[in-house]
C-alpha cells in the first residue's frame, strides 16, 4: 500500500482507486481512439447523428477513463484546475464569436450567410458544434473532479 493510501485509511477514507495494470494498459490504448471518435461526432453533427453535446460527453469521458485508471488525484494534478475552466471559457467565447460576428456583419444571431463565404452555413455549424463540445467536455471533467472532492470532504 502506498503512503498516500495509508494516510487515507488512517483518516477514515478508503480510496476507490485500485492500481490495475490491465486497466491502465487498456486505457492507454483506448483513450486516443475514444478522443478521436468524440471529435468525429462533434464535427459530423451537422450531417449525421451526433453533435457538440454528444461529442463533448465522449471527449469528457476520456478524462474520466484516465481518472479511473491512474487515480483521480493524479489526473487532477496532471490536468490542473485550469483545463476544465479553459475548455468552458474557450467554448463560450467561440460560440459568442460565431453568433455576434454575424450580427456585426448585418445579419441575425448565428446567421451564417452574413459571412458571405462559400459554404458558410456548413462551416459555421461545425464551428458551433465544436464550441459546444468544448463547453460540455469541460463541464463533464469539472463535475467529475468536484464530485470526487465532495466525497472526500464528506468522508
Secondary structure, DSSP 8 states (H G I E B T S, - for coil): --HHHHHHHHTT---S----HHHHHHHHHHHHHHHHHHHHHHHTTTTSS--HHHHHHHHHHHHHHHHHHH-HHHHHHHH-THHHHHHHHHHHHHHHHHHHHHHHTTS-TT-GGGG--TTHHHHHHHHHHHHHHHHHHHHHHHHHHHHHHHHHHH-
